[in-house]
Amino acid sequence: MASSSTRSSRPAARGKSKASANVTPWLWMAFALLVVMIDQFFKIVISRAFTYGESRPVTSFFNLVLVYNKGAAFSFLADAGGWQRWFFTLLGVVVGGFIVWLLYRHTGQKLFCLAVSLILGGAVGNVVDRVLYGHVIDFLDFHWRNTHFPAFNVADCAITVGAVLLIVDELRRVRRH
């Protein structure tokens, strides 16, 4: 990661020309906004087409379902009494602010910026749910026989893919040095 104090004095990233390497942070934030819009679109569609708890098989291992998560990943703290709504909302806002700062600091690192933009879009998508509804809307249900993975949504997918890309980016960076 670059550690220059000003954006304009930062060298081009990873041997690419300065013009092709420096993508404005606004483009990455627009990408994150697209993730939020896609996430919210599917949540609205599922919420209107399903009743709470309803499940519809799509394949032998995948259902669409409408469930609510008042906690975090894997329903962590879902039964904590309500304070977790605002805790996870605040956490999402703080993480989002930090990611925007990272986007401004590392505009030349495309894979890194793609990764954190996905995480930003996912975090904001779930924050929107917490603020509007008091819970996160989940609808993707994968299962094997009678064992179901916890339901999740597009925002969760974006966060997961972003996290994997962060690992790949770091492994590539370490390998070069």
C-alpha positions as CSV (number, residue, x, y, z in Angstrom):
1,M,0.0,0.0,0.0
2,A,1.2,3.5,-0.8
3,S,2.1,5.7,2.1
4,S,2.6,9.1,0.4
5,S,1.1,12.1,2.2
6,T,-0.4,13.6,-1.0
7,R,-2.3,12.0,-3.8
8,S,-0.6,13.9,-6.6
9,S,2.9,12.9,-5.6
10,R,2.1,9.2,-5.5
11,P,4.0,7.1,-8.1
12,A,2.2,4.9,-10.6
13,A,1.2,1.5,-9.1
14,R,2.8,-1.8,-10.0
15,G,4.6,-0.7,-13.2
16,K,1.6,0.7,-15.0
17,S,1.5,4.2,-16.5
18,K,0.3,6.9,-14.1
19,A,-2.8,7.6,-16.3
20,S,-4.0,4.0,-16.3
21,A,-3.2,3.4,-12.7
22,N,-4.9,6.3,-11.0
23,V,-8.6,5.8,-11.0
24,T,-10.5,8.4,-9.1
25,P,-11.9,7.4,-5.7
26,W,-15.3,8.6,-7.0
27,L,-15.3,5.8,-9.5
28,W,-14.7,3.2,-6.8
29,M,-17.4,4.8,-4.6
30,A,-19.8,4.8,-7.6
31,F,-19.0,1.0,-8.0
32,A,-19.8,0.6,-4.3
33,L,-23.1,2.5,-4.8
34,L,-23.9,0.1,-7.7
35,V,-23.4,-2.8,-5.3
36,V,-25.8,-1.2,-2.8
37,M,-28.4,-0.6,-5.5
38,I,-28.2,-4.2,-6.7
39,D,-28.4,-5.5,-3.1
40,Q,-31.4,-3.3,-2.2
41,F,-33.2,-4.2,-5.5
42,F,-33.1,-7.9,-4.8
43,K,-34.1,-7.4,-1.1
44,I,-37.2,-5.3,-2.2
45,V,-38.1,-7.9,-4.9
46,I,-37.8,-10.8,-2.4
47,S,-39.6,-8.9,0.4
48,R,-42.6,-8.2,-1.9
49,A,-42.7,-11.7,-3.4
50,F,-42.3,-13.7,-0.2
51,T,-43.8,-13.8,3.3
52,Y,-41.5,-14.0,6.2
53,G,-40.0,-17.5,6.5
54,E,-41.3,-18.6,3.1
55,S,-38.9,-20.7,1.1
56,R,-39.0,-21.7,-2.6
57,P,-36.7,-24.3,-4.0
58,V,-34.6,-23.3,-7.0
59,T,-32.3,-26.2,-7.3
60,S,-31.6,-29.3,-5.2
61,F,-29.1,-27.3,-3.1
62,F,-30.5,-23.7,-3.3
63,N,-33.6,-22.0,-2.1
64,L,-34.9,-18.5,-2.1
65,V,-36.2,-17.6,1.3
66,L,-37.2,-14.5,3.2
67,V,-35.6,-14.3,6.7
68,Y,-34.4,-11.4,8.9
69,N,-31.1,-11.2,10.7
70,K,-31.0,-8.9,13.7
71,G,-27.3,-9.8,14.4
72,A,-24.2,-10.0,12.4
73,A,-22.7,-12.9,10.4
74,F,-24.3,-16.2,11.2
75,S,-26.8,-14.3,13.4
76,F,-24.1,-13.5,15.9
77,L,-25.8,-11.4,18.7
78,A,-29.2,-11.7,17.1
79,D,-30.9,-12.2,20.4
80,A,-29.0,-9.5,22.3
81,G,-32.0,-7.3,23.1
82,G,-31.9,-4.6,20.4
83,W,-28.7,-2.7,21.2
84,Q,-26.9,-4.7,18.5
85,R,-28.9,-2.9,15.7
86,W,-27.2,0.4,16.5
87,F,-23.9,-1.1,17.3
88,F,-23.6,-2.9,13.9
89,T,-25.0,0.3,12.2
90,L,-22.3,2.4,13.8
91,L,-19.7,-0.2,13.0
92,G,-20.8,-0.2,9.4
93,V,-20.6,3.6,9.2
94,V,-17.2,3.7,10.8
95,V,-15.8,1.0,8.5
96,G,-17.4,2.7,5.5
97,G,-15.7,6.0,6.4
98,F,-12.3,4.2,6.8
99,I,-12.8,2.5,3.4
100,V,-13.5,5.9,1.8
101,W,-10.3,7.2,3.3
102,L,-8.4,4.1,2.0
103,L,-9.8,4.7,-1.5
104,Y,-8.4,8.2,-1.5
105,R,-5.0,7.0,-0.2
106,H,-4.6,4.1,-2.6
107,T,-6.3,5.1,-5.9
108,G,-3.5,3.5,-8.0
109,Q,-4.0,0.0,-6.5
110,K,-6.9,-1.3,-8.6
111,L,-7.3,-4.8,-7.1
112,F,-7.1,-3.3,-3.6
113,C,-9.7,-0.6,-4.5
114,L,-12.0,-3.1,-6.1
115,A,-11.8,-5.3,-3.0
116,V,-12.6,-2.5,-0.5
117,S,-15.3,-1.0,-2.8
118,L,-17.1,-4.4,-2.7
119,I,-16.8,-4.4,1.1
120,L,-18.0,-0.8,1.2
121,G,-21.0,-1.6,-1.0
122,G,-21.9,-4.6,1.1
123,A,-21.5,-2.8,4.4
124,V,-23.6,0.1,3.3
125,G,-26.3,-2.3,1.9
126,N,-26.6,-4.0,5.3
127,V,-26.5,-0.6,7.2
128,V,-29.4,0.6,5.0
129,D,-31.4,-2.5,6.2
130,R,-30.6,-1.9,9.8
131,V,-31.6,1.7,9.7
132,L,-34.8,1.2,7.7
133,Y,-36.0,-2.1,9.1
134,G,-34.1,-2.9,12.3
135,H,-32.7,-6.1,10.7
136,V,-30.9,-7.3,7.6
137,I,-33.0,-9.0,4.9
138,D,-31.4,-12.3,3.8
139,F,-32.8,-14.5,1.0
140,L,-30.1,-16.8,-0.4
141,D,-30.3,-20.3,1.2
142,F,-27.8,-22.9,0.2
143,H,-28.1,-26.4,1.7
144,W,-26.8,-30.0,1.5
145,R,-29.4,-32.6,2.4
146,N,-30.9,-31.3,5.6
147,T,-28.0,-29.0,6.6
148,H,-28.6,-25.3,5.7
149,F,-25.8,-22.7,5.5
150,P,-27.1,-19.5,7.2
151,A,-29.1,-17.4,4.7
152,F,-27.3,-14.4,3.3
153,N,-27.8,-11.6,0.6
154,V,-26.0,-9.8,-2.2
155,A,-24.3,-7.4,0.3
156,D,-22.8,-10.4,2.2
157,C,-21.6,-11.8,-1.1
158,A,-19.9,-8.5,-2.0
159,I,-18.2,-8.4,1.4
160,T,-17.0,-12.0,1.1
161,V,-15.7,-11.5,-2.5
162,G,-14.0,-8.2,-1.4
163,A,-12.3,-10.0,1.6
164,V,-11.0,-12.8,-0.7
165,L,-9.7,-10.1,-3.2
166,L,-7.9,-8.3,-0.3
167,I,-6.2,-11.6,0.6
168,V,-5.2,-12.2,-3.1
169,D,-4.0,-8.6,-3.4
170,E,-1.8,-8.9,-0.3
171,L,-0.4,-12.3,-1.4
172,R,0.5,-10.8,-4.8
173,R,2.1,-7.8,-3.1
174,V,4.1,-9.9,-0.7
175,R,5.2,-12.2,-3.5
176,R,6.7,-9.3,-5.4
177,H,8.8,-8.1,-2.5
